Amino acid sequence: MQKTYKFVTAEEAASYVNNGDVIGFSGFTPAGCPKDVPTAIANRARALQAEGQEFKIGMYTGASTGDSLDGELARANAILFRTPYQSNKDLRTALNSERAPYFDMHLSMLAQELRYGFMPKPKFAIIEVCDLTEEGELVLTSGVGISPTICQLADHIIVEW
């Protein structure tokens, strides 16, 4: 079966995300993490906050991520909560100053905790892929992490190609 994909800009994809949404991001360290969409979400947060509106998202990741995800969202003060492991300097500063709630858990436990319903399910899975097939398959990049779980559970999947 041939699939038809809807292509949008990172900014349009970010416009679907609202204050309080929980998002699962692909990746394991910066490998396989989306880069453009999280940056666009951070820019959206800054713009809305400048208008006096609150904008923060809950974040699940497979591990630590790159600066374009953890760093951008931490600097935008756009983190409602974050788990599991992280290693970004700006996120660490936000955590230590209590601007971003965080709970550490072993990386191997996150997918199971989500599947069992012990944690809020993600509204969005935002994943990085290196290919989209005509049959509708997504070919992930080097960091798979929690991608299968968040894609299965999320209401919507945003693919960064």
N, C-alpha and C positions, 0 to 999 in steps of 0.2 A: 504494500500500500504506500503510495507516494504521499509525503507530508508537505504542507505548505506552511512556511514559517512567516511570522510577522516580525519584521526588523524595525527596531526603533533606536533612537539615540540613547546614550547613557542617561542623559537628562530626562528624557521621557520615561525611561524605566524607573528612575528615581522618583518621578512624580506620582507613581502608583503607591509609594511607601508613605505611610502616615504615622503621626505621633503615636507611640505605644505599640506599634507593630513589632512582632518578634521575627527575626530573620536568621536563617541558617546559611552560613557562607561556606563554600567549598574551600579546599586547600589544606595543606599541611606544611607549616612555615610559609614563606612567600610563594612556594611552588604550588601552582594550581589555584591560587586565590584570585578572585576577580579584582581588577584594579580600577577600571573606569567607573563602574556603577557605584561602588562605595564612595569614591571621590565625589561623584555627582550627588549622592545622598548627603554627604557632609556639606556640600555647597547649598543644597536645599535647606538643610537644618540652619545654617548660618543666615540665609535669607529670611526664613520664617521667624527665627529668633530676633532678627533686626526689626521685624514688624511687631514684636512683642508676643509672638506665639511660641508655645513650648513645642519642642520637637526632639524626641529621644526614642531610640529603638533598642529592643533587646537583641543580644547577639550571641549566637552559637557559632563556634568554628571548630575545625578539626584539630587545631593546635594554635601555636602562635601564627601570626600572619605578617604581611608586609606593611610598610608605612602607609601605603595607599588605602589600607583598610583600617587597621587599629589606630595608626597615627592620625589620619585625617578625621576619623570620627571622634577621637579623643580631643583633638584640638578644636573641633566644632562643638564640644560639650553636648554630644548627641547620643550618649550611651545611657540607656535605661538600666541595663545590666549586661554583664559579659562573663562568659565561661567557655571553655576551660582555660588551659595554659595560655599565657601571653608573655611576650618579651620585648614589647615596644616601649621606648623611653617615655614618650609622651603619654601613652596609656598608663604606664606605671605611675607617672606624676599625677594623673587624674585619679587613679585608684588610691594613692597615698593621701591625697587631699580630699578624699571622700566625694569627688564629683562624679564618680562612676562606680556603682556597686559591682562587686566582683566576687565570685566564689570559685575556688580552685577545686578541681576534681580530677581524678586520673583520666587521661584522654580515652582510654579504652572503655570507660563506663558511660560516656555521654550518649552514644547512639542507643545503647540499651535503655538508659533512663528515659530517653525520648520515646522509644518504641513502647515502653511499658506505661507511658502516660504520667510519669512522675514529675515531668517538667512541662511548661506550656509548649504546645505544638507551634512550630513556626508557621506564620502566615505566608512567608516567602522563602524559597530556597534561591539563593543567587549563586550560580556556579559558573566556573570558567571551563570552556571546552575548546578543543583544537579542531573539532569537526562535527558537522551535523549530517547525518546520512538521509537519503531519500526515504528510507524506511522509518524514520523518526528516532533513530538512535543518537544518543549524545556520546561523543568520544571525549572523555575527560583528559585533562592534561596530567602532569606528573604527581599531583597531590590529591588523591581521592578522598582520604579522610572520612568524614561523615556524609559525603555527598549522596550515597544511595538512600540513607535513612531520611535525610532532610527532603530529598526529592519525593520520596514516598509519602511523607507526612504533610508537606506544605500544601496550602491551598493554591498557590501559584508558583511557577518556576520562571525565573529570569535567567537567561543564558547569556553569558558574556563570551563572545566568540573572538 
